[in-house]
Amino acid sequence: MPLPPEILAKRTELAELCRRFRVKRLEIFGSATTDQFDPSRSDVDCLAEFEEITFHGYFGFIEALEALFGRHVDLLTPRSIHNKYLLASINRTRTLIYAA
């Protein structure tokens, strides 16, 4: 699924953030992967797999993503998804943007 130009233009910086925060895999899902994305008001929904997750790493990564994209970011990890309907919804739109 195509990603908005606002996100694609930041892939280099995004890869640097993933390395800094020890993210093994980052996917974007939701409106940012569809034609429903509104550059003026949509947030960015992300799914991240960390090498080793820490409190500061998780929240630091969210803060860095929000600064990079200039918008709110919702960040989930695979282990945090317990609802099969939420997972099915994520699976319909998830798009890989970074893999170590």
PDB file as gemmi writes it, atoms N, CA and C in Angstrom:
CRYST1    1.000    1.000    1.000  90.00  90.00  90.00 P 1                      
ATOM      1  N   MET A   1       0.837  -1.174   0.000  1.00  0.00           N  
ATOM      2  CA  MET A   1       0.000   0.000   0.000  1.00  0.00           C  
ATOM      3  C   MET A   1       0.884   1.241   0.000  1.00  0.00           C  
ATOM      4  N   PRO A   2       0.532   2.234  -0.767  1.00  0.00           N  
ATOM      5  CA  PRO A   2       1.374   3.429  -0.839  1.00  0.00           C  
ATOM      6  C   PRO A   2       1.275   4.264   0.437  1.00  0.00           C  
ATOM      7  N   LEU A   3       2.402   4.838   0.801  1.00  0.00           N  
ATOM      8  CA  LEU A   3       2.439   5.721   1.965  1.00  0.00           C  
ATOM      9  C   LEU A   3       2.390   7.166   1.509  1.00  0.00           C  
ATOM     10  N   PRO A   4       1.878   8.059   2.349  1.00  0.00           N  
ATOM     11  CA  PRO A   4       1.817   9.475   1.977  1.00  0.00           C  
ATOM     12  C   PRO A   4       3.221  10.046   1.753  1.00  0.00           C  
ATOM     13  N   PRO A   5       3.351  11.002   0.854  1.00  0.00           N  
ATOM     14  CA  PRO A   5       4.659  11.625   0.595  1.00  0.00           C  
ATOM     15  C   PRO A   5       5.267  12.223   1.859  1.00  0.00           C  
ATOM     16  N   GLU A   6       4.429  12.705   2.783  1.00  0.00           N  
ATOM     17  CA  GLU A   6       4.932  13.291   4.033  1.00  0.00           C  
ATOM     18  C   GLU A   6       5.709  12.270   4.864  1.00  0.00           C  
ATOM     19  N   ILE A   7       5.353  11.015   4.737  1.00  0.00           N  
ATOM     20  CA  ILE A   7       6.043   9.953   5.473  1.00  0.00           C  
ATOM     21  C   ILE A   7       7.216   9.416   4.652  1.00  0.00           C  
ATOM     22  N   LEU A   8       6.997   9.186   3.375  1.00  0.00           N  
ATOM     23  CA  LEU A   8       8.067   8.669   2.521  1.00  0.00           C  
ATOM     24  C   LEU A   8       9.281   9.594   2.490  1.00  0.00           C  
ATOM     25  N   ALA A   9       9.050  10.890   2.540  1.00  0.00           N  
ATOM     26  CA  ALA A   9      10.148  11.861   2.492  1.00  0.00           C  
ATOM     27  C   ALA A   9      11.034  11.771   3.727  1.00  0.00           C  
ATOM     28  N   LYS A  10      10.581  11.117   4.766  1.00  0.00           N  
ATOM     29  CA  LYS A  10      11.324  11.054   6.034  1.00  0.00           C  
ATOM     30  C   LYS A  10      11.926   9.676   6.296  1.00  0.00           C  
ATOM     31  N   ARG A  11      12.010   8.840   5.288  1.00  0.00           N  
ATOM     32  CA  ARG A  11      12.483   7.459   5.494  1.00  0.00           C  
ATOM     33  C   ARG A  11      13.908   7.390   6.031  1.00  0.00           C  
ATOM     34  N   THR A  12      14.794   8.266   5.560  1.00  0.00           N  
ATOM     35  CA  THR A  12      16.180   8.250   6.038  1.00  0.00           C  
ATOM     36  C   THR A  12      16.236   8.587   7.519  1.00  0.00           C  
ATOM     37  N   GLU A  13      15.545   9.667   7.910  1.00  0.00           N  
ATOM     38  CA  GLU A  13      15.519  10.057   9.321  1.00  0.00           C  
ATOM     39  C   GLU A  13      14.832   8.986  10.167  1.00  0.00           C  
ATOM     40  N   LEU A  14      13.806   8.371   9.609  1.00  0.00           N  
ATOM     41  CA  LEU A  14      13.087   7.317  10.303  1.00  0.00           C  
ATOM     42  C   LEU A  14      14.000   6.119  10.573  1.00  0.00           C  
ATOM     43  N   ALA A  15      14.789   5.738   9.590  1.00  0.00           N  
ATOM     44  CA  ALA A  15      15.735   4.625   9.766  1.00  0.00           C  
ATOM     45  C   ALA A  15      16.752   4.955  10.861  1.00  0.00           C  
ATOM     46  N   GLU A  16      17.202   6.191  10.910  1.00  0.00           N  
ATOM     47  CA  GLU A  16      18.147   6.606  11.951  1.00  0.00           C  
ATOM     48  C   GLU A  16      17.510   6.494  13.333  1.00  0.00           C  
ATOM     49  N   LEU A  17      16.248   6.926  13.453  1.00  0.00           N  
ATOM     50  CA  LEU A  17      15.548   6.813  14.731  1.00  0.00           C  
ATOM     51  C   LEU A  17      15.375   5.349  15.133  1.00  0.00           C  
ATOM     52  N   CYS A  18      15.032   4.504  14.184  1.00  0.00           N  
ATOM     53  CA  CYS A  18      14.862   3.076  14.477  1.00  0.00           C  
ATOM     54  C   CYS A  18      16.163   2.472  15.000  1.00  0.00           C  
ATOM     55  N   ARG A  19      17.276   2.820  14.398  1.00  0.00           N  
ATOM     56  CA  ARG A  19      18.557   2.313  14.878  1.00  0.00           C  
ATOM     57  C   ARG A  19      18.861   2.852  16.280  1.00  0.00           C  
ATOM     58  N   ARG A  20      18.614   4.141  16.487  1.00  0.00           N  
ATOM     59  CA  ARG A  20      18.900   4.773  17.781  1.00  0.00           C  
ATOM     60  C   ARG A  20      18.077   4.159  18.911  1.00  0.00           C  
ATOM     61  N   PHE A  21      16.797   3.852  18.633  1.00  0.00           N  
ATOM     62  CA  PHE A  21      15.923   3.308  19.659  1.00  0.00           C  
ATOM     63  C   PHE A  21      15.842   1.780  19.616  1.00  0.00           C  
ATOM     64  N   ARG A  22      16.706   1.168  18.834  1.00  0.00           N  
ATOM     65  CA  ARG A  22      16.824  -0.293  18.739  1.00  0.00           C  
ATOM     66  C   ARG A  22      15.522  -0.965  18.317  1.00  0.00           C  
ATOM     67  N   VAL A  23      14.923  -0.402  17.260  1.00  0.00           N  
ATOM     68  CA  VAL A  23      13.709  -0.966  16.674  1.00  0.00           C  
ATOM     69  C   VAL A  23      14.128  -1.929  15.569  1.00  0.00           C  
ATOM     70  N   LYS A  24      13.681  -3.166  15.645  1.00  0.00           N  
ATOM     71  CA  LYS A  24      14.017  -4.170  14.628  1.00  0.00           C  
ATOM     72  C   LYS A  24      13.122  -4.050  13.403  1.00  0.00           C  
ATOM     73  N   ARG A  25      11.878  -3.671  13.648  1.00  0.00           N  
ATOM     74  CA  ARG A  25      10.906  -3.644  12.557  1.00  0.00           C  
ATOM     75  C   ARG A  25       9.870  -2.568  12.872  1.00  0.00           C  
ATOM     76  N   LEU A  26       9.525  -1.774  11.853  1.00  0.00           N  
ATOM     77  CA  LEU A  26       8.514  -0.734  12.030  1.00  0.00           C  
ATOM     78  C   LEU A  26       7.547  -0.807  10.862  1.00  0.00           C  
ATOM     79  N   GLU A  27       6.270  -0.871  11.206  1.00  0.00           N  
ATOM     80  CA  GLU A  27       5.219  -0.882  10.202  1.00  0.00           C  
ATOM     81  C   GLU A  27       4.253   0.260  10.498  1.00  0.00           C  
ATOM     82  N   ILE A  28       3.662   0.776   9.450  1.00  0.00           N  
ATOM     83  CA  ILE A  28       2.640   1.800   9.582  1.00  0.00           C  
ATOM     84  C   ILE A  28       1.327   1.174   9.129  1.00  0.00           C  
ATOM     85  N   PHE A  29       0.253   1.512   9.829  1.00  0.00           N  
ATOM     86  CA  PHE A  29      -1.052   0.959   9.475  1.00  0.00           C  
ATOM     87  C   PHE A  29      -2.109   2.042   9.625  1.00  0.00           C  
ATOM     88  N   GLY A  30      -3.320   1.721   9.261  1.00  0.00           N  
ATOM     89  CA  GLY A  30      -4.418   2.673   9.409  1.00  0.00           C  
ATOM     90  C   GLY A  30      -4.489   3.660   8.264  1.00  0.00           C  
ATOM     91  N   SER A  31      -4.990   4.854   8.557  1.00  0.00           N  
ATOM     92  CA  SER A  31      -5.262   5.835   7.504  1.00  0.00           C  
ATOM     93  C   SER A  31      -4.014   6.243   6.723  1.00  0.00           C  
ATOM     94  N   ALA A  32      -2.840   6.188   7.362  1.00  0.00           N  
ATOM     95  CA  ALA A  32      -1.605   6.589   6.664  1.00  0.00           C  
ATOM     96  C   ALA A  32      -1.250   5.649   5.519  1.00  0.00           C  
ATOM     97  N   THR A  33      -1.907   4.513   5.439  1.00  0.00           N  
ATOM     98  CA  THR A  33      -1.646   3.572   4.354  1.00  0.00           C  
ATOM     99  C   THR A  33      -2.815   3.506   3.369  1.00  0.00           C  
ATOM    100  N   THR A  34      -3.739   4.438   3.527  1.00  0.00           N  
ATOM    101  CA  THR A  34      -4.917   4.451   2.648  1.00  0.00           C  
ATOM    102  C   THR A  34      -5.133   5.855   2.091  1.00  0.00           C  
ATOM    103  N   ASP A  35      -6.120   5.987   1.257  1.00  0.00           N  
ATOM    104  CA  ASP A  35      -6.452   7.313   0.721  1.00  0.00           C  
ATOM    105  C   ASP A  35      -7.242   8.152   1.731  1.00  0.00           C  
ATOM    106  N   GLN A  36      -7.438   7.631   2.923  1.00  0.00           N  
ATOM    107  CA  GLN A  36      -8.136   8.360   3.985  1.00  0.00           C  
ATOM    108  C   GLN A  36      -7.206   9.297   4.765  1.00  0.00           C  
ATOM    109  N   PHE A  37      -5.894   9.256   4.476  1.00  0.00           N  
ATOM    110  CA  PHE A  37      -4.935  10.090   5.203  1.00  0.00           C  
ATOM    111  C   PHE A  37      -5.142  11.559   4.871  1.00  0.00           C  
ATOM    112  N   ASP A  38      -5.308  12.365   5.907  1.00  0.00           N  
ATOM    113  CA  ASP A  38      -5.473  13.810   5.756  1.00  0.00           C  
ATOM    114  C   ASP A  38      -4.229  14.477   6.339  1.00  0.00           C  
ATOM    115  N   PRO A  39      -3.358  15.036   5.481  1.00  0.00           N  
ATOM    116  CA  PRO A  39      -2.106  15.623   5.968  1.00  0.00           C  
ATOM    117  C   PRO A  39      -2.292  16.721   7.009  1.00  0.00           C  
ATOM    118  N   SER A  40      -3.462  17.333   7.060  1.00  0.00           N  
ATOM    119  CA  SER A  40      -3.663  18.423   8.007  1.00  0.00           C  
ATOM    120  C   SER A  40      -4.138  17.952   9.389  1.00  0.00           C  
ATOM    121  N   ARG A  41      -4.657  16.694   9.476  1.00  0.00           N  
ATOM    122  CA  ARG A  41      -5.177  16.297  10.792  1.00  0.00           C  
ATOM    123  C   ARG A  41      -5.017  14.828  11.172  1.00  0.00           C  
ATOM    124  N   SER A  42      -4.615  13.974  10.264  1.00  0.00           N  
ATOM    125  CA  SER A  42      -4.491  12.548  10.595  1.00  0.00           C  
ATOM    126  C   SER A  42      -3.272  12.287  11.478  1.00  0.00           C  
ATOM    127  N   ASP A  43      -3.424  11.308  12.367  1.00  0.00           N  
ATOM    128  CA  ASP A  43      -2.274  10.853  13.133  1.00  0.00           C  
ATOM    129  C   ASP A  43      -1.590   9.733  12.349  1.00  0.00           C  
ATOM    130  N   VAL A  44      -0.510   9.198  12.897  1.00  0.00           N  
ATOM    131  CA  VAL A  44       0.191   8.087  12.263  1.00  0.00           C  
ATOM    132  C   VAL A  44       0.168   6.920  13.239  1.00  0.00           C  
ATOM    133  N   ASP A  45      -0.342   5.783  12.786  1.00  0.00           N  
ATOM    134  CA  ASP A  45      -0.410   4.571  13.598  1.00  0.00           C  
ATOM    135  C   ASP A  45       0.760   3.673  13.228  1.00  0.00           C  
ATOM    136  N   CYS A  46       1.544   3.283  14.239  1.00  0.00           N  
ATOM    137  CA  CYS A  46       2.748   2.483  13.999  1.00  0.00           C  
ATOM    138  C   CYS A  46       2.729   1.216  14.843  1.00  0.00           C  
ATOM    139  N   LEU A  47       3.383   0.206  14.316  1.00  0.00           N  
ATOM    140  CA  LEU A  47       3.587  -1.057  15.001  1.00  0.00           C  
ATOM    141  C   LEU A  47       5.087  -1.300  15.008  1.00  0.00           C  
ATOM    142  N   ALA A  48       5.690  -1.349  16.207  1.00  0.00           N  
ATOM    143  CA  ALA A  48       7.137  -1.476  16.303  1.00  0.00           C  
ATOM    144  C   ALA A  48       7.528  -2.715  17.088  1.00  0.00           C  
ATOM    145  N   GLU A  49       8.543  -3.386  16.578  1.00  0.00           N  
ATOM    146  CA  GLU A  49       9.147  -4.504  17.298  1.00  0.00           C  
ATOM    147  C   GLU A  49      10.537  -4.048  17.716  1.00  0.00           C  
ATOM    148  N   PHE A  50      10.763  -3.981  19.020  1.00  0.00           N  
ATOM    149  CA  PHE A  50      12.041  -3.524  19.563  1.00  0.00           C  
ATOM    150  C   PHE A  50      12.974  -4.704  19.813  1.00  0.00           C  
ATOM    151  N   GLU A  51      14.291  -4.453  19.723  1.00  0.00           N  
ATOM    152  CA  GLU A  51      15.259  -5.480  20.121  1.00  0.00           C  
ATOM    153  C   GLU A  51      15.084  -5.782  21.600  1.00  0.00           C  
ATOM    154  N   GLU A  52      14.995  -4.715  22.387  1.00  0.00           N  
ATOM    155  CA  GLU A  52      14.735  -4.827  23.815  1.00  0.00           C  
ATOM    156  C   GLU A  52      13.943  -3.585  24.202  1.00  0.00           C  
ATOM    157  N   ILE A  53      12.750  -3.771  24.666  1.00  0.00           N  
ATOM    158  CA  ILE A  53      11.888  -2.628  24.967  1.00  0.00           C  
ATOM    159  C   ILE A  53      12.106  -2.160  26.400  1.00  0.00           C  
ATOM    160  N   THR A  54      12.232  -0.857  26.537  1.00  0.00           N  
ATOM    161  CA  THR A  54      12.322  -0.232  27.855  1.00  0.00           C  
ATOM    162  C   THR A  54      11.290   0.891  27.910  1.00  0.00           C  
ATOM    163  N   PHE A  55      10.953   1.305  29.093  1.00  0.00           N  
ATOM    164  CA  PHE A  55       9.997   2.396  29.269  1.00  0.00           C  
ATOM    165  C   PHE A  55      10.484   3.645  28.545  1.00  0.00           C  
ATOM    166  N   HIS A  56      11.742   4.021  28.808  1.00  0.00           N  
ATOM    167  CA  HIS A  56      12.285   5.236  28.202  1.00  0.00           C  
ATOM    168  C   HIS A  56      12.458   5.097  26.691  1.00  0.00           C  
ATOM    169  N   GLY A  57      12.818   3.917  26.244  1.00  0.00           N  
ATOM    170  CA  GLY A  57      12.971   3.697  24.812  1.00  0.00           C  
ATOM    171  C   GLY A  57      11.643   3.799  24.076  1.00  0.00           C  
ATOM    172  N   TYR A  58      10.611   3.199  24.652  1.00  0.00           N  
ATOM    173  CA  TYR A  58       9.285   3.225  24.034  1.00  0.00           C  
ATOM    174  C   TYR A  58       8.763   4.653  23.933  1.00  0.00           C  
ATOM    175  N   PHE A  59       8.750   5.360  25.067  1.00  0.00           N  
ATOM    176  CA  PHE A  59       8.204   6.717  25.054  1.00  0.00           C  
ATOM    177  C   PHE A  59       9.126   7.710  24.363  1.00  0.00           C  
ATOM    178  N   GLY A  60      10.425   7.458  24.418  1.00  0.00           N  
ATOM    179  CA  GLY A  60      11.359   8.293  23.668  1.00  0.00           C  
ATOM    180  C   GLY A  60      11.150   8.148  22.168  1.00  0.00           C  
ATOM    181  N   PHE A  61      10.865   6.923  21.727  1.00  0.00           N  
ATOM    182  CA  PHE A  61      10.622   6.675  20.311  1.00  0.00           C  
ATOM    183  C   PHE A  61       9.340   7.378  19.852  1.00  0.00           C  
ATOM    184  N   ILE A  62       8.298   7.305  20.664  1.00  0.00           N  
ATOM    185  CA  ILE A  62       7.064   8.021  20.321  1.00  0.00           C  
ATOM    186  C   ILE A  62       7.344   9.516  20.184  1.00  0.00           C  
ATOM    187  N   GLU A  63       8.040  10.075  21.142  1.00  0.00           N  
ATOM    188  CA  GLU A  63       8.343  11.510  21.117  1.00  0.00           C  
ATOM    189  C   GLU A  63       9.156  11.878  19.870  1.00  0.00           C  
ATOM    190  N   ALA A  64      10.127  11.043  19.536  1.00  0.00           N  
ATOM    191  CA  ALA A  64      10.953  11.300  18.355  1.00  0.00           C  
ATOM    192  C   ALA A  64      10.131  11.187  17.070  1.00  0.00           C  
ATOM    193  N   LEU A  65       9.232  10.198  16.994  1.00  0.00           N  
ATOM    194  CA  LEU A  65       8.371  10.051  15.815  1.00  0.00           C  
ATOM    195  C   LEU A  65       7.442  11.256  15.664  1.00  0.00           C  
ATOM    196  N   GLU A  66       6.874  11.706  16.773  1.00  0.00           N  
ATOM    197  CA  GLU A  66       5.980  12.860  16.706  1.00  0.00           C  
ATOM    198  C   GLU A  66       6.719  14.115  16.256  1.00  0.00           C  
ATOM    199  N   ALA A  67       7.947  14.282  16.716  1.00  0.00           N  
ATOM    200  CA  ALA A  67       8.749  15.430  16.279  1.00  0.00           C  
ATOM    201  C   ALA A  67       9.078  15.309  14.796  1.00  0.00           C  
ATOM    202  N   LEU A  68       9.398  14.103  14.339  1.00  0.00           N  
ATOM    203  CA  LEU A  68       9.744  13.875  12.937  1.00  0.00           C  
ATOM    204  C   LEU A  68       8.553  14.125  12.017  1.00  0.00           C  
ATOM    205  N   PHE A  69       7.399  13.576  12.375  1.00  0.00           N  
ATOM    206  CA  PHE A  69       6.221  13.687  11.516  1.00  0.00           C  
ATOM    207  C   PHE A  69       5.409  14.957  11.758  1.00  0.00           C  
ATOM    208  N   GLY A  70       5.634  15.616  12.877  1.00  0.00           N  
ATOM    209  CA  GLY A  70       4.881  16.818  13.190  1.00  0.00           C  
ATOM    210  C   GLY A  70       3.412  16.551  13.452  1.00  0.00           C  
ATOM    211  N   ARG A  71       3.134  15.401  14.033  1.00  0.00           N  
ATOM    212  CA  ARG A  71       1.750  15.002  14.319  1.00  0.00           C  
ATOM    213  C   ARG A  71       1.751  13.916  15.387  1.00  0.00           C  
ATOM    214  N   HIS A  72       0.573  13.643  15.931  1.00  0.00           N  
ATOM    215  CA  HIS A  72       0.419  12.606  16.950  1.00  0.00           C  
ATOM    216  C   HIS A  72       0.728  11.234  16.351  1.00  0.00           C  
ATOM    217  N   VAL A  73       1.387  10.400  17.152  1.00  0.00           N  
ATOM    218  CA  VAL A  73       1.706   9.029  16.738  1.00  0.00           C  
ATOM    219  C   VAL A  73       1.149   8.070  17.779  1.00  0.00           C  
ATOM    220  N   ASP A  74       0.433   7.059  17.315  1.00  0.00           N  
ATOM    221  CA  ASP A  74       0.006   5.946  18.166  1.00  0.00           C  
ATOM    222  C   ASP A  74       0.962   4.798  17.888  1.00  0.00           C  
ATOM    223  N   LEU A  75       1.602   4.296  18.938  1.00  0.00           N  
ATOM    224  CA  LEU A  75       2.595   3.237  18.774  1.00  0.00           C  
ATOM    225  C   LEU A  75       2.179   1.994  19.541  1.00  0.00           C  
ATOM    226  N   LEU A  76       2.055   0.898  18.818  1.00  0.00           N  
ATOM    227  CA  LEU A  76       1.760  -0.406  19.411  1.00  0.00           C  
ATOM    228  C   LEU A  76       2.953  -1.328  19.199  1.00  0.00           C  
ATOM    229  N   THR A  77       3.015  -2.358  20.012  1.00  0.00           N  
ATOM    230  CA  THR A  77       3.995  -3.417  19.800  1.00  0.00           C  
ATOM    231  C   THR A  77       3.208  -4.703  19.549  1.00  0.00           C  
ATOM    232  N   PRO A  78       3.798  -5.670  18.867  1.00  0.00           N  
ATOM    233  CA  PRO A  78       3.062  -6.914  18.615  1.00  0.00           C  
ATOM    234  C   PRO A  78       2.553  -7.576  19.896  1.00  0.00           C  
ATOM    235  N   ARG A  79       3.334  -7.492  20.963  1.00  0.00           N  
ATOM    236  CA  ARG A  79       2.942  -8.129  22.230  1.00  0.00           C  
ATOM    237  C   ARG A  79       1.795  -7.403  22.919  1.00  0.00           C  
ATOM    238  N   SER A  80       1.530  -6.160  22.533  1.00  0.00           N  
ATOM    239  CA  SER A  80       0.471  -5.398  23.194  1.00  0.00           C  
ATOM    240  C   SER A  80      -0.905  -5.632  22.571  1.00  0.00           C  
ATOM    241  N   ILE A  81      -0.957  -6.343  21.470  1.00  0.00           N  
ATOM    242  CA  ILE A  81      -2.231  -6.553  20.762  1.00  0.00           C  
ATOM    243  C   ILE A  81      -2.821  -7.890  21.185  1.00  0.00           C  
ATOM    244  N   HIS A  82      -3.890  -7.810  21.967  1.00  0.00           N  
ATOM    245  CA  HIS A  82      -4.543  -9.022  22.465  1.00  0.00           C  
ATOM    246  C   HIS A  82      -5.917  -9.243  21.841  1.00  0.00           C  
ATOM    247  N   ASN A  83      -6.423  -8.233  21.179  1.00  0.00           N  
ATOM    248  CA  ASN A  83      -7.758  -8.309  20.594  1.00  0.00           C  
ATOM    249  C   ASN A  83      -7.642  -8.779  19.140  1.00  0.00           C  
ATOM    250  N   LYS A  84      -8.251  -9.917  18.835  1.00  0.00           N  
ATOM    251  CA  LYS A  84      -8.121 -10.477  17.484  1.00  0.00           C  
ATOM    252  C   LYS A  84      -8.757  -9.584  16.415  1.00  0.00           C  
ATOM    253  N   TYR A  85      -9.763  -8.800  16.781  1.00  0.00           N  
ATOM    254  CA  TYR A  85     -10.403  -7.906  15.808  1.00  0.00           C  
ATOM    255  C   TYR A  85      -9.504  -6.706  15.509  1.00  0.00           C  
ATOM    256  N   LEU A  86      -8.830  -6.205  16.528  1.00  0.00           N  
ATOM    257  CA  LEU A  86      -7.858  -5.133  16.314  1.00  0.00           C  
ATOM    258  C   LEU A  86      -6.722  -5.639  15.438  1.00  0.00           C  
ATOM    259  N   LEU A  87      -6.221  -6.821  15.734  1.00  0.00           N  
ATOM    260  CA  LEU A  87      -5.136  -7.391  14.932  1.00  0.00           C  
ATOM    261  C   LEU A  87      -5.568  -7.575  13.482  1.00  0.00           C  
ATOM    262  N   ALA A  88      -6.765  -8.048  13.262  1.00  0.00           N  
ATOM    263  CA  ALA A  88      -7.266  -8.220  11.896  1.00  0.00           C  
ATOM    264  C   ALA A  88      -7.346  -6.879  11.179  1.00  0.00           C  
ATOM    265  N   SER A  89      -7.787  -5.857  11.886  1.00  0.00           N  
ATOM    266  CA  SER A  89      -7.862  -4.520  11.295  1.00  0.00           C  
ATOM    267  C   SER A  89      -6.467  -4.000  10.944  1.00  0.00           C  
ATOM    268  N   ILE A  90      -5.524  -4.188  11.834  1.00  0.00           N  
ATOM    269  CA  ILE A  90      -4.140  -3.770  11.576  1.00  0.00           C  
ATOM    270  C   ILE A  90      -3.576  -4.520  10.386  1.00  0.00           C  
ATOM    271  N   ASN A  91      -3.807  -5.812  10.334  1.00  0.00           N  
ATOM    272  CA  ASN A  91      -3.268  -6.647   9.257  1.00  0.00           C  
ATOM    273  C   ASN A  91      -3.762  -6.229   7.877  1.00  0.00           C  
ATOM    274  N   ARG A  92      -4.943  -5.628   7.810  1.00  0.00           N  
ATOM    275  CA  ARG A  92      -5.484  -5.225   6.508  1.00  0.00           C  
ATOM    276  C   ARG A  92      -4.702  -4.066   5.889  1.00  0.00           C  
ATOM    277  N   THR A  93      -4.066  -3.241   6.717  1.00  0.00           N  
ATOM    278  CA  THR A  93      -3.414  -2.035   6.165  1.00  0.00           C  
ATOM    279  C   THR A  93      -1.931  -1.922   6.494  1.00  0.00           C  
ATOM    280  N   ARG A  94      -1.371  -2.827   7.266  1.00  0.00           N  
ATOM    281  CA  ARG A  94       0.024  -2.671   7.709  1.00  0.00           C  
ATOM    282  C   ARG A  94       0.997  -2.707   6.532  1.00  0.00           C  
ATOM    283  N   THR A  95       1.946  -1.779   6.615  1.00  0.00           N  
ATOM    284  CA  THR A  95       2.946  -1.624   5.564  1.00  0.00           C  
ATOM    285  C   THR A  95       4.319  -1.468   6.203  1.00  0.00           C  
ATOM    286  N   LEU A  96       5.244  -2.308   5.821  1.00  0.00           N  
ATOM    287  CA  LEU A  96       6.606  -2.257   6.354  1.00  0.00           C  
ATOM    288  C   LEU A  96       7.291  -0.987   5.887  1.00  0.00           C  
ATOM    289  N   ILE A  97       7.906  -0.278   6.828  1.00  0.00           N  
ATOM    290  CA  ILE A  97       8.651   0.928   6.474  1.00  0.00           C  
ATOM    291  C   ILE A  97      10.115   0.828   6.885  1.00  0.00           C  
ATOM    292  N   TYR A  98      10.432  -0.075   7.840  1.00  0.00           N  
ATOM    293  CA  TYR A  98      11.809  -0.258   8.254  1.00  0.00           C  
ATOM    294  C   TYR A  98      11.998  -1.675   8.797  1.00  0.00           C  
ATOM    295  N   ALA A  99      13.113  -2.300   8.435  1.00  0.00           N  
ATOM    296  CA  ALA A  99      13.509  -3.580   8.997  1.00  0.00           C  
ATOM    297  C   ALA A  99      15.025  -3.589   9.121  1.00  0.00           C  
ATOM    298  N   ALA A 100      15.484  -3.967  10.308  1.00  0.00           N  
ATOM    299  CA  ALA A 100      16.938  -3.995  10.566  1.00  0.00           C  
ATOM    300  C   ALA A 100      17.565  -5.175   9.845  1.00  0.00           C  
TER     301      ALA A 100                                                      
END                                                                             
